[in-house]
Amino acid sequence: MARFRIVMAGRPIVMAGLDPATSCREMTTPDEQDPLVKGVRLRGERARRGDGDPSVARRLGQIGVLGWIIVTPMLIGVFAGRWLDRTFNSGLFWTAPLLMLGAVLGLWSAWKWMQSA
């Protein structure tokens, strides 16, 4: 029985009774934990499913949604602040802080939405 010594990834592999020509597929099986192998497989799966780069229309739609996510809480803050200022006759006492609160809330919401997308 023949013994072959093959070195793969710095580790010797001793195979008894196998012909290197016939066992080539077994020796070159990629490691499932290898990040490069995972990346290549993921890219191949995306290509087969059609999940490649999004189209220009999809990106423009995302930009539009992102804008509304930021602007809507700001507008709500302005309208609520103006209503409170008219009700209590307080100038811009409520409008400015509620506008800033709306901006913070809108930017935070946009950040969370971008992280999930």
HELIX and SHEET records of a PDB file:
HELIX    1   1 CYS A   24  MET A   27  1                                   4    
HELIX    2   2 PRO A   35  ARG A   49  1                                  15    
HELIX    3   3 VAL A   56  PHE A   88  1                                  33    
HELIX    4   4 THR A   95  SER A  116  1                                  22    
SHEET    1   A 2 ARG A   3  MET A   8  0                                        
SHEET    2   A 2 ARG A  11  ALA A  16 -1                                        
END                                                                             
